[in-house]
Amino acid sequence: MSDAQSRLRGWSYERQRLGDRGRGADHHGADTSASDANSALRDMIGVHAAHPSAPLALWARTPGFDAATYRGLDGVRLPAMRGAIHLLPRRTAHLLFRALAPLDANGPPDIEMPEQDYARLRAAILEACAQPRTARELRDQTSTRYPLAPLLAGLTRDGSLMRVAPERLRSNELRYVVADVPVAERAQALAWLASEYLRAFGPARLEDFLWWSGADPGAATSAWERVDTIAIEPGLRLRSEDAAAFENAAPPANTVDLLPTHDPYTSAYAPGGRGRFAEGVEDRVYGGDGDARPVVLVDGFAAGTWSGRSGSELEVEIEVELFSAPGPDLRAALERRVGEMQALLRG
C-alpha cells in the first residue's frame, strides 16, 4: 500500500467514526450513548432508513448503542440521497430534503384516480396522520378502494408525510405522520450538502458526489465548485480546512468492523473511488446493482462479507465469509463483534 493510499484509508476510517469509537466496552452510560449516537448521525449526514441497516450503521459508530438509544434519536425519516428514505438529523433534515427532492415531487400518484377523489383521500390521510398510523390503520380509517402504497409514497416524496420507525430493530412495518419540512433555497441547500459530503467522505471526486447524492448533475457540479477545496491528486478533492489534519492521518490497526448493506461509508463512492477500503476486492464487496453487501472491515479494509437471518424472537444467525483464513486473534475478535450484533438485534 502506498503512503498516499495508507493516509487516505486512515483519514476516511477516522472520519467514519469506526474502530474503537464503536465498541460497547467504551460505554459510560445511557446519556453518553444517546449523545454519541446523535453525533454519529450528524457526522454521517444521514443513514439509510431501512431496518436493520439504520441501527447497525449507528451501532458500528457508537459506544454502548442499544435499541433504546436508537428509539431516542433526534432524527426524522425523509427522502434524501438517491431518492431513498433516510434517517436524518432533525436540525438539518430540511436542507437534505430541499436539496435533493425531485422537481416533480408534488404531482399526483401514478394511478387511475379522479382528481377530486385524490384531493379527498389526501386530506383524509393527512388528517388521520396527525398521530403515527400504519398503512393498515389508514386503510381502515379511510375505507378507500384505491391502493394506498403509491399514495403514501407520493405524500412522503413531496414532504407531506414522513415515516416513523417500527419499534423492533428487525421490523420494517412503517408508520406515517404529518411532516412540516421547513423551506430552504435549493441551490444553497445543495452547496451546503456538497461541503458536508466532503467533510464526511472526502477526499472524493465529483462523480462520487453525484453517485452518492443522486442530484441533478448540472446543479451538483455548480454546488461542488462552490466548496473551497484542494486537489490531493487529479480529480480528488479535499476541503481546504482539512488539509493540515489530513497530512497526519494514519491507517487503523487491530480493528474489526461489521458494516450493514446501505452503510454510509460503502454507499459514498462510485465505482473507481472505493480503493481506500476495497482495492482489489470491489467485485466481491459490491453486487451487480452497485450496492455494497454487508462487509467486514479489518484494519479499515474489506476482508470479507457477512449475512444475517432471523428466526424466532431470540434467534439471529450471522454468517461471516472472509476472503482469506483468519488467525486466532482475528477469529476471536469477529466472534466477539458478531455476538454484540446479535445482542443488539434481539433488543
N, C-alpha and C positions, 0 to 999 in steps of 0.2 A: 504494500500500500504506500503510495507517495505521501510526502509530508502534507501536500495540499489536500489530498483526499482524506487523510487522517484528521486534519484540522476541521474539514467540512463535516465529517461524521461526528466528531466530538461536539462541535458547536450546535448542530441540529439536535443531537441527542439531549443536550442540556436544555435547549430551548423547548423541547418536548416534555420536560419535567419527568423524564423517565429515570430508571435506576433506583437509587436509594430513596429518592423522594416519594416513590410509590410503594414503599414497603410497610406492611402493617406493624412491624416491630418498632417503627418510629412514632407510633401513635401516642399522643399525650393527652387525649381527652376528646369528648364529642364536639365541643366548641371549636377546638383546633381543626378537627377533621372537616367540619362544615365550612370553616373559613378557607381551608386548603382546597376543598372541592370547588367552591365558587371562584377562587383564584385560578385554579386549573382550567375551569370552563372559560374564564376571560382570556387566559393565555392561549387557549386553543381556538379562540374566536367563536367556536361552536362545535358541537358534536352531532353526528347523525343520530336522529331520534329513535330509530328502531331499537327494540329490545332483543337480545341483551347487549347490543353493541354500545349504546349510550352509557349504561352504568359500567360496563367493562372498560371503556376508554378512560373514564374518570377514575376508576379503581386503579388502573395502571399508573396513575399520576398523583394519587392522594393517599397519604398515610392514614391508616385506620378507617378507610372508606367502607361503609356498610349500607344496607338498604335504607335505614333511617336517614343517613346523610344524603342519599340520593333524593329521597322524597322531600327533604328540606331545602333543596337547591333554590336559589333565587333566579329561576330561568323560565322562559316561555318557549313554546314549540310553534315555529312558523316556517313557511317555505324559505329556503336560503340557497346555499350552494348547489348548483346544477339542478335547481328546482325541487330538491328533496327536502322533506321536513327535517329541521334540525332543532336541537335543544340549544337555545341561545341565552346569553346573559341578558337579564331583563333591561339593564340600563342601555345596552347598545343594540338590542334586537331590531328596533325600528330602522336603524341605519342599514343593517344587512338586508332586511326585507325591502326597503325602498331602493337600495342599490341594485337588487337582483330580481325584483318582481317583474314578470313578463308584462309588456306594454298592453297586451290584450286581456289582462287578468280579470277585468270587470265584466267580461262578456257572459252571456247566459250559458248554461251547461249544454254539452253536445248531445242532447236527447230531443226527441219529438215531444214538444210541450208548448201549448199556447202561452203567449206572453202573460196573460192575466193569471193563469194557473201558476206560472213561475213566480210572479210577484206575490201571490197569496201564500204559496208554500214557503218562499224565502222568509216572509215576515213571520210565519208561524214557527219556523225553525229558530230564527233569531230570538223570538220571544221565549221559546222553550229553553234555549241555551243560556238564559240568564244564570242558570246553575249547570254544572257539567252534566251532560247526557250522553249515553251510548247511542249508537245508531238504532239499536233495537228499541230503546226507550223513545227515541224520536219518531220511529215508525208508529209505535203505539199511540203517541200523543197527537200526531198529525193525521193518522189514518189515511195516508196518501196511497194512491195506486201507482205512483211514479217511483222508479228506482232512486233510492237515496244516495247511493255511493257517488255518482257524478255530481249531484247537488252539493254534498258535503265537501267533495274535493274542490269544486269551484268556489265555494264560500271560504274555504281555507286558503286557496290560491290568491283570492283578492283581499285577504286580511280581515274579512268579516267574522270569521271563526278562527280559533286556534285549538290545537289538540292538548289534551290533558293526559298525562302518563297513567297507565294502569298501576294498580297497587303492587303487583308482583313483578319482579325484575325479569321473569321469563315469559311474561304475558304481553301480547300486543293488542288487547281489547281496548280500543281507544274511546275516550270521551271527548266531547266538544263543548266549548264555552265561547261566549261572545268575546271578540277581541276589540281592543281600542288601540290601534297602532298609530303612534304619532307620525306626523308628516315630516319628511326630510327631502331636501332637493336632491334629485337623483345623481347628478354629476358630482356633487360634493360628497355624497354618501359613498359613491364608488371610489373616489380618490382616497377617502378615509380607509376603505376596505383594502385597497392596494397597499397602503402603508402598513396596515395591520397584518396583511398576508406576509409581507416581507419581514416584519418583526417576528412572526411566529415560525415561518417556514423558509426564510431566506438563508443563505444566498439562493436565488432561484431565477428562472428565465420567464420571459413574458408568456411563453407557451404553457409554462406550468401554472401561472395565474389564470390563464384562460381555461385550462383543463379543470382546475380546482373550482373556479367560481361559476363557470357556465355563462359568464356575462357576454354581452354583445361585443364582438372583437374590436370594433372601432371605438366604442365608449371605454372599453377596458384598456386599450392602448393609450388613450388620452389620459386616463386615470393613472396608469403606470408611469407615464412620463412626468407626472406632477410630483412624484416622490423623489426626494433628494437621495441619490444612490451613488455608489462607486462600482466599477467593474472588477470582480475578482478574477474573471477570465472572460473572453468574448461572450457576450450574451448573458452572463451570470452576474446578477446584481445583488448588492448588499446595501442596506440602509447606511448612509454615511455616519450616522451617530453610533453605529455598531462596529465600526471598522477597528477601533483600538482593541475592544474586547475580543473580537474575532481572532486577532493575531495570537491570543493566549489560549485559544481553545485546545483541549487535549482529548484524545479518544477515551471512551469509558473502559473500565477493566473490572472483571469479576461481577458482571451484572447479567441478569436474566429477566426478560420482559415478555409477557404474553399480550399481544395486541389483537383486538377483535377485527372481524370484517368491518369495513367502513371506518376504520380508525382514522383520526385526523392526519396522522403522520403519513401513513401509507396511501392516503387519498389525495395528498397535496401536490403530487408531481406527475407530469405527463410522461409517457414513455421516452426514455433517453435522459430523464432527470432523476432517476431513482438509484443511481450508483452509490450514493452515500450510505445506503443500507442494504442494497440488493445487487451490487455489482456481480455479474456472472451467474446470478440465480433468479433474475427477474421473471423468466418464464415459469419458474416453479412457485413463485410467490403470487403472480397475477394470473387471473383467468382470461379467457378469450374476450370477455366483455370489458376488460381493462380494470376491473375492480380487484383489489387485493384479497387474498384468502386470509383467514386468521393466521398470524405469523408469530414465530418465536424469534426474538432478538437475543443474541448472545454477544455481550460487549458492543451493543449497538448495531450488529449486523444480522441479517436474516439467516438463521441457521436451521430453520425448519418451519413447518406449519402445524396447526392443531385443529381439531374439530370437536364438537360437543354434541351430546344427545341427552335429552331429558326423559326420564321415566316417570316414576311416581313423584309425589311432592318432595321427597328427600333424595331422589336419585338424579345425579348429574354426572354423566360419564364424559371425561375429557381424554381424548387420544392424541398424543403428540407424535409427529413423524419428523425426525431430524434428517438433515441431508448427509450427515456422517455420524458414526458411532460416538456417543458421549463418553467422557471419562467419569469416574465415580463422583467427583465433586459436582460436575455439571448435572449428572443424573439426580443427585440429592437435591440440588437447587431447583431443578424442574419439578420434582415430586412435591417439594415444599410449596412452590408457587401454584401448582395445579390444585393442591389441597386448599390453599387460600381462596382460589377462584371458586371452587366447588362450595365452600362455606358461604361465600357471598351469594351465589345463585340460589342457595337453599333459603335465603332470608326473605 
